[in-house]
Amino acid sequence: MAKWDHDGPILEIDKLSISFFTRLREIPAVMDFSVTVQPGEAVGLVGESGCGKSTVALGVMQDLGRNGRIVGGTIKFKGRDLSTLSAEELRDVRGNEIAMIYQEPMASLNPAMKIGRQLMEVPMIHEGISAEEARARALEVVTDVRLPDPERMLDSYPHQLSGGQQQRIVIAMALMSKPALLILDEPTTALDVTVEAAVVELVKDLGKKYGTSMLFISHNLGLVLETCDRLCVMYSGEAVERGSITDVFDSMRHPYTQALFRSIPLPGADKTARPLIAIPGNFPLPHERPRGCNFGPRCDYFEAGRCDLGDISMADVPGNDRHATRCLRFGEIDWDAPAVAAERKEKAEVGKVVLKMDNLRKYYEVAANALFGGGDKKVVKANETLSFEARESETLAIVGESGCGKSTFAKVLMGLETATDGQILLDGRNIEQLPIEARDPRTVADVQMVFQNPFDTLNPSMTVGRQIIRALEIFGIGANEADRRARMLELLDLVKLPRAFAERMPRQLSGGQKQRVGIARAFAGGARIVVADEPVSALDVSVQAAVTDLLMDIQREQKTTLLFISHDLSIVRYLSDRVMVMYLGHVVELGSTDAVFSPPYHPYTEALLSAVPIADTSVHKKHVVLEGDIPSAMNPPPGCPFQTRCSWKNQVPDGLCDREVPPLRDLGGGHQIKCHLSDDSLAQMEPVIQIAAE
């Protein structure tokens, strides 16, 4: 089918309402939602999970399933109302004119079909072109999405590619028919921050090259700032603010947008001097929305008898570019007034060394042919000579991309694996060869973990209270059941959950509440060391602030040592006292947070800092995009582990980086760096993140 031409907006959503129908009731998911996407424009759709972002995208795709229905308003694509198209016309529009990229790349790829064949299908079905022509076009888009060795990529199966490569293939597939509109639904959530930076860069370039308009759905305000021209903020099924990026970021006019920005760690936030401000209360469920303004119960500016009367519609903000807000009081609020400061916290005194690692190594032996066990054994070097100390009341952040060995080291510390070489001292006792089943209850209670995904760590058939009591039994705490029950209720107080939650099942809790239960369980035995493995990455921005704050409060009270594993450097900068940067099993940089975040950097740290999206228009970043993926730990490069991706390598003479692993150098003040660069080269480094003067 030929693509139809149209002069006006590519996408016009006007007063859209979408509901889902269950046996009991109609559940409104999206109400009175309007947004316009002009040709070549990228519009960001931002909000917490459950606010209706993905429902809007599915509405545009006309793919709401059996029980979803558009109950009001229109969606026009190039001037035509999509609800009036026949099934056949819709099939032609989908994939040919509108393409969608989902969060999980593997869900969009057929595991039993080679990449080339999957890409060729798109134009062969939609445009009826020949296989030769389709293959040539597939080669062109795979080259466009900057994948190495495009011919080999086309002949590979999806499982042979890394997550970042799979996502690039999905983007290539979406671009095969040169669509007019590309919908991206959280396309980088599952990717490392460095890969995310490269994919975002790619999407922007391809948007310009193909003239594609984009609807970019995300909960990450920094990403939206880097990719989009305009922004629409959603809360509980409604658009609450719309406008250009600069208008919404610099002169926001809705209390929810303001609250969102105050709950994310922008440069300058500090856990003691300027703590984040979490949004009070919880997101309303669709059938429990309040009268009047949906955000009313959580809003600092709520006025009873006015904000809770009838429906509130969008109003234009005078003087700005198509800027609108769903707030009755936006003209009366002093938007420049400083936030009411959260209470200033005392800085915890860092105590004696609790944990010491000395030249820790962890190798795995795998069969070369793992499927059938034949062939020579190969060694995976997951951790190479890790050495560091962690003190009482200290937060040590461990950062790096997936595959760098962060989780392996956590497993050895927890006793889920034993070390190959080197030692781990916990309060002076060696534990590196003690598997968890050989550890006494005290040691098990001393080293605890808070996991990334709160949904996977709770037993779905046991009440919250019972799960915490079970942990107390294992740690041998409390003389009897009554003691343990009393301690369990104290732990719920500690993580700021109502005591009534003891009788609730995990399914009745939100993600943030589940993560609090996980934290209560980790601290049940008075843990000395808590390993927090990406504890907030699965949570919404507003919940992240509350959970990180909670971890800090408990740490101050209990003098816990916190090992915070993360790839989100904004949170690391806010939370941690010291930072350890890992790459391919090696510690490449270690030092105080201030030292690691200001030059000189290890070249890898520099690239990591440049990749972090920051939701602040006054921040200027040096642009460093890493080419390629992390090499395999089964086949690491010779010499410096980072040399295959390093942009500073040409400053080191005689191919030293290719031959020798660099020594760990001390730059003073406990700041260590594993790099061959000369002192002169290191002195030339400029700050990656600079904040423009007001």
FENKA-V385654 format. One record per pair of residues at least 6 apart in sequence whose C-alpha atoms are under 6 Angstrom apart, sorted by the first residue. I is the first residue (numbers start at 1). GAP is how many residues later the second one is. Records with the same first field share a line. If there is no record, write none. Layout:
I=GAP  GAP
This chain:
6=72
9=28  29
10=27  28  29  67  68
11=25  26  65  66
12=24  63  64
13=21  22  61  62
14=20  59  60
15=17  18  19  58
16=16  17  56  57  58
17=13  14  15  53  54  55
18=11  12  51  52  53
19=8  9  10  49  50
20=6  7  47  48
21=46
29=23  208
30=22  207
31=206  207
33=205  206
39=174
40=171  172  173
41=172
42=171  172  173  186  187
43=172  185  187  188
44=171  172  173  180  184  187
45=171  172  187
46=172  173  187  188
47=172  186  187
48=492
51=184  185  186
52=185
58=6
75=6
76=6
96=81  83
97=82  83
98=81  83  84
99=75  83
100=82  83  84
101=83
102=83  85
103=82  83  84
105=61  62
111=47
114=41  42  43
115=39  41  42
116=38
119=19  54
120=14  15
123=54
141=31
142=8
180=32
181=31  32  33
182=32
183=31  32
184=32  33
185=32
186=31  32
188=8
192=209
194=417
197=414
221=394
222=391  392  393
223=390
229=16
230=13  14  15
231=11  12  13  14
232=9  10
233=6  7  8
234=6
240=85  86
241=83  84
242=81  82
243=79  80
253=77
262=15
263=13  14  15  279  282
265=305
270=304
271=303
272=72  73  75
273=71
278=264  267  268
279=263
280=18
281=17
291=17
292=15  16  17  18  19
293=14  15
296=6
313=13
314=11  12
315=9  10
316=7  8
317=6  7
348=208
350=42  43  44
351=40  41
352=39  40
353=37  38
354=37  38  72  73
355=34  35  70  71
356=32  33  68  69
357=30  31  66  67
358=29  64  65
359=26  27  28  63
360=25  26  61  62  63
361=22  23  24  59  60
362=20  21  57  58
363=17  18  19
364=15  16
365=13  14
366=11  12
367=6  10
368=7  8  9  10
369=6
379=255
380=253  254
381=252
382=23  203
383=22  202
384=201  202
392=167  168  169
393=166  167  168
394=167
395=167  168  181  182
396=167  180  182  183
397=166  167  168  179  182
398=167  182  183
399=167  168  182
400=167  181  182
404=178  179  180  181
405=180
411=6
412=6
415=20  21
416=20
418=14  15
419=13
423=9
424=6  7  8
441=34
445=30  80  82
446=81  82
447=80  82  83
448=74  82
449=81  82  83
450=82
451=82  84
452=81  82  83
454=60  61
460=46
463=40  41  42
464=38  40  41
465=37
468=53
475=50
478=6
491=29
495=21
512=31
528=32
529=31  32  33
530=32
531=32
532=32  33
533=32
534=31  32
536=8
577=15  16
578=13  14  15
579=11  12  14
580=9  10
581=6  7  8
582=6
588=85  86
589=83  84
590=81  82
591=79  80
599=86  88
600=82  85
607=17
610=13  14
618=73  74
619=71  72
620=69  70
621=67  68
622=66
638=20  21
639=18  19  20  21  22
640=17  21
662=12  13  14
663=11
664=9  10
665=7  8
666=6
